[in-house]
Amino acid sequence: MSPTSTSSTRQFEIAGSPNWRTVAIVTLVLGLAARSVDAQSTQADRFAEARNRLVDTRIATAGVKDRRVLDVIRQTPRHEFVPPALREQAYFDMSLPIGDAQTISSPFIVAWMTETLDPQPTDRVLEIGTGSGYQAAVLSPLVADVYTIEIVAPLGERARETLLRLGYDNVHVRVGDGFLGWPEAAPFDKIIVTCSPEDVPRPLVEQLREGGKMIIPVGERFQQTLYLMTKTDGKLVSQPLQPTLFVPMTGKAEAERSVLPDPANPKLINGDFETVPRPGQDDLPAGAIPGWYYERQVTQISGDAAAGQHFVRFHNETVGRAANLLQGLPLDGRRVTSIRLSGSVRTAAVQPGAHAEALPAIVLSFYDDQRREIDSALIGPFRGTRSWRSTSRLIRIPPQSREAIIRIGMFGATGTADFDEIRIEAVR
């Protein structure tokens, strides 16, 4: 997040201020064990325990190993980068709305992307999509300089003020279109992009030094892949990391987008799980389930499906640990008033997690034009042991809805749960 042209920000994987259903169910899918502690002598101390718990239970256990990154997450006051009304949720492992239709990424994603970028003390880093400034603050102690660009002027100015107030003197913030990069500060050793263009902007390729690395989500609005790219002989050599969902890069990148979502015709991709990765053909990492993202403790299995040949299986042995799949889709409540949500579920020895409703389910959450969660609906929850059973539900769409996220998984429960035939159909 640096002072130069910017684009839309932050990852929109679980955006929105949680309502009671989110607290009872959706937060459990992410294992949001963090909770505020009693106020102490300073506000920083007040949240210290929550930050440590977040790192110990949600970030280190999910695969981030770099001690430098874990330490900086423990020290960075995320509550300073979210709206005051959401500070009690700052150390939940979820993204939160920050205004202007943007979100602050979940702490795990920030930590994981930072570790993947492999920041070094001498690095000059360009960030596209400053957002709240949190990612820049995390990078600041790990590198020489951070140059960050935000296209939304109020967000950029607010982030600059916050970073200066907190003493991040090596972070430089510019308001502008991140598609264009920051040519006068180039070349950069690393580039991190926290919003998604359809293709990599050419100016960013030119401003990355030879041998430098770029981490960037690329693809359609709701179907993206996060890549680690290395500049070799003037060209980018790409390594797919994982399917993902970030907010779109706006400005020039959005104007050049060729594939646009249809909010009047919501559809799930690979809801029957019959599409499997084709080695050498699909640009997906090993084990990825096409169409879905943020996979935790899930496997695509062939045979014994509710229908067709394939299904997905979640297995969890630790109460509260994440085991889930997500998928986003456009859903305009002005154009679609009702949908039918359906799916098939099979369970074995399922026991609830830390909360009585922490059980396998199919959850659909709705978001407004500011990416705030406005409501949610579910099929389930399911417990114990049961054979394949198909179920469906007719759901009214809030008129304010513009996007939705569907989640399937264990929601903090233990045992095994299988899912198949997940469908969304608009009811005309």
N, C-alpha and C positions, 0 to 999 in steps of 0.2 A: 504494500500500500504506500505509494510514494507520490510526491507532488508532480504529477504529469497527467497527460490526457488519460481519462479513465473510461471504464465501462461499467455496466451493471455489476453488482457485487454478489458476493457470498453465496454459499451453497444453500439450495432450498430442498434439503432432504426431509426435514421435519420442521417446517416453519410454523410459527403461530404461537400465540399465548394459550396454554392448554386450558380447556374447560374441564369439568369434573370427569367426563369420560376419559379425557386424555390422561388426567392424573391417575385414574383408577386402572386404565388399560394401556393406552398408547405409551405413556412414560415407562411402563413396565416392559414393553417390547424392547426398549432401548436400555433397560436396566438402570433407570435413573435413581440410583441410590443416594446421590448427593442431596443433602438437606442443610439448611442454614443452621448455624449454631448460635448460642446466646451472644448478645452484643458484649464486646470486651472494650478495652480502653480506646481502640481505634477501629475504624471501619475495616482497614486491611486485616487486622487481627480477627475481626468478626468472621471473615470468610476464609481464614487460613485453613481451618479444619476441613471445610467443604472442598477446597482446592486439593488438599492432600488426599481426601477420600476419592475424589474424581479421578486423580492420577492412579491411585492404587487399585481401584475397583473397575474402572471403565476404560482407561487408556493403556496402562501397562499390560493388563490382562488381555487386551484385544490385539496386542502384537507390536506396539511401539517399544523399542528396546534402547534407543539412543539416550544415554543418561543426561546428556546436555539438553535434549528436547524435553525430557520428563521434568528436569529441574526448572526449566524456564516456564513450563505450564504451571508448576507449583507456585511460581513467583509472580506471574502476570495477572493483574487484577481484572479479570473478565467483567466483573460487575460494573467497572467504570466505562465499559464500551457498550452497554445495553441501556435502553430507556429506564428511568428510575422505577417505573411501575413493574418492571420485569427483573429487578435485581435479585429477588429471592429465588429466581429460577436460573441465575447466571451460571451456576455450577452443576446444572443438569446437563447430561451429554446430549444436547439437542440444539438445533438452530432456533433462533428467535427473531421476530420481526424488529427492524430498526427504523422503519419509516421509509417512505418513498418507494414502496413495493420491493424493498430489499431485505435481506436477512443476514445475520451473523452466523457463520458456519458452526457446526457442532465442535466442541473441543477436541474430540477424537480426530475428526477430519483435518483440523488445523495441525494437530500434532503429527499425524501420519504424513500429510503433505510436506510438512517441514522436514521430517526425518528423511523422506524420499528425495527431497531436493539436496540433501547432504550439505548444509550451509557451513562455510569455512570462515575463519576470522578475517581473512583478507578479501572476501567476496563483496562485490557490488551487485546488489539484487534489485531487479525491477519487478514490482508487483502491479498487476492490472486488476482493478476492482478494490479500492481501498475499503469501501463500506464503512464499518464502525472504526477501523484502525486496529482491530485486535490482532489480525495476522501479522501486520507490520510490527506491532509491539512484541510479538513472540519472536520474530526474526531479529529484531534490533540487537539483543545482547550476543547473538551468534555470528554476526557479520560486521563488515566495516561500515557499509552504508545501505540503506533501503530507500529506493525511489518508488513512490506509489502514486497511482493515478486513479481518480474517481470522476465519473462523468456526471453524477448528480451533485450539483453545486452545494446544496445544504448539507449533504452527507460529507462531502470532502472538507468543507470548512469546519464542521463539527469534529471530524476526525483529527484535523490539524490542531485544533484547540485542545482536544483531549490528550493527544500525544505530547504536545509541548508542556501542558500542565503536569503531566506525569514524568517529564524529564527524558523523553526519548529523542535526544538531540541529534542522533544520526539518521532519523527518518525524515525524508523530504516529501512533502505532499503537493500535488498539482491537481487542479480541476481541469478536465479535458477528456478527449476521446482516447481511451486506451488502445484502440485499434492502431493508432499512429505511433504508440510508444513514446519514448523520451529521447529523441535523437541527440540532443546536445550533451546528454549525460552518458551516452553509449561509448564503448561497448560494455555489456553486462556479463558477469560471470554466470549468473543464474537469472531466470525469469520464472515467476509464478503467476498464473492466471486463475482468478477465482470467480470467473463468469465464463459462459460457454459460447464461443462462436461456432458457426457451421464448419469453417475451415480455419487453419492457423493464419493469422494476419501476416502478410509478407513483411511489413516494417519490423515486426518482432523478430523474425528470422534474421533480418539484416542487422539488428542491434544486439544480437547474441554473439559473443565472441566465439571464435573457433575452439571447439572442445567444450563449450559451455553447455549447460543443461536447462531445459524448460519443462515445467509441469503444467499441463493445460487440459481442460475438458473440451472435447470436440464432438460435434454431431448435431442431430436434430433437437428440437426444443425439449422433448421428453425422453429422448433416447441418445445418450451420450456415453463416451468412453473417456476415462482419464488416462492420459499418456505421459510418459517420461520420454522426452526427446533430447537427443544429443547432436550438436552441430558438428558434422564431419565433412570435410572438403566442401564447405559452403552449403551443405544440405542437411536437413533434419532426418536423423535415423530414429524411428519411433518404436517405443515399447509399450504395449497396452498394459495398464495396471488393473483397472476394474471398471465395470459399468457404473455410471454415476448420474446425478441430477443436480446441476447448478442452475442458477438464474441465467437468462440469456445475456450475452454481451450486446449492449445497445449501441446506438450511434451508427457508424459506417458498417459495422459487422451485421447489425440487424437489417439494414437496408439491403444488404447483399444476400440475405438468407433466401434460399430457393425452396425449401420445404417448410410449409407453415402448418401448424396444427389446426384441426377443425373442432372448435369447442361445442358445436351442435351435434357432433357425432362421436361421443366418447367410446373408445375401444381399448381393451387390454391387449398387449402384445404377448403372445405365447402363454396365455392363461391356461391352456391345456397341457403345457410343458412338452408338447410333441416335437418342438424345434430344439435340436441339440447342437452344440458347437461342432463345426466341421474343421478339423485341423488343417491349417494352411489356407483356409478360405475365409473364415470369419476372423475379424480382427478383435479377438477376445482373449483374455488371459485363460490359462488352464483352469478348468472347473467352473467357469462362469456359466450362469444360466441365462440364455439369450432373453432380452427384453426386461429383465429384472435387475435390481441393484442392491447394494449394501447387504450382501449375503453374510449371514452369520450362522454357523453350525447347521448347514443345509446341504443336501446332496440330491442331484437329479438321478432318479432310479428308473431302470428299464424293467418292465414286467410287473404283473399283479396290480395294474393300475385300475382306477375306478372306471376309466374309459380310455381307449387307445392303448398306447404302449408305455407311456412314461408318466411319472408323477414326481413330487418333491417330498423329501423326508427331513424333518427337524428332529434332532435329538439333543437333549440338555440334561446334565446331571447336577448342575449347580444352581440353586435357587437364585433367581434374579439375573442370571447371565443371559445376554442377548442371543436369540436364535430367531432370525426373521428374514424376510424378503420384502422389498418395497417396489412400487411402480407408480409414477406420476402420470397424470393425463389431464387434458383440458376438459373442463366441465362448466359451461356457462348456464347459470340458473335462470337467465332471461330467455334462453332458447330451449332448454331441456328442463321440464318440470318434475319428471319422475324417472327413475331407473329401476331395473330389476337386477339385484346383486345375487349371484348364486355360486355354489361351489360344493365340492365333495370333500369330506374329512373322515379320517380314520385315526384312532388313538390307541395307545398301549401304555398302561400303567402311568397315566398322567395324574400328577398331583399339583395343586395350586402353589404358586410362588409365595412371595412375602405378603401378598394381598389376596383376599378370597376370590377376587375376580381376575387374578393373574393366571389365566388359562388360555389354551389355544383358541383362536378366533380369526375371523375375517373382518377387518376393520377398514372402513372408508371414511376419510376425513376431508372436509371441505374448507377451502381457503378463499378469501376475498381478493380484491384487486391490489391490496397491500400485503398479500401473503400472510394474513392473520388467520388463524384457525377460527372458524365460526360455528362448526358443528361436526359431529361424527355419528356414524351408525355402524352396527356390527351384526354379524351372524355368529352365534355362539353365545357364551364360551362353551368349550367341550372339556370333559374330564373323564378319568377312568380309562376303561378299555372298551372300544366299540369298533365294529366293522365299518366298511365304507358306507356312508350315508350322504345322500344328496339333499341339499336344503337351499331355499331361496327366500328373498325378502324384497318387497316393493318399498322403495325409499323415495320420499319427497326431497327434491333438491332445493336448498335455500336460494332464494332469488339473488342474493349477493355473491353466490359461488362463481368463481372464475376458473379454479383449478381444483384438483383432488389428488389425494395420495391413498393408494390401497396398500394395506399391510397384512401379511399373513405370517404366522409363526407361533412361538410358545408363549410369548408375553411374560416371561419370567418363570413359567411353570417348569417342572421336571417331567421326564418321560419322553415319549416319542409321539409325534403327530405327523400324519401324511396329508397332503393337500393335492387336489386335482380339479380340473374343470372350473377354474375360477373365471367368471364371466360378468360383464357389465353390459346391459342392453337398455338403450333409451326406450321409454314407453311414450309413444306419440298419442 
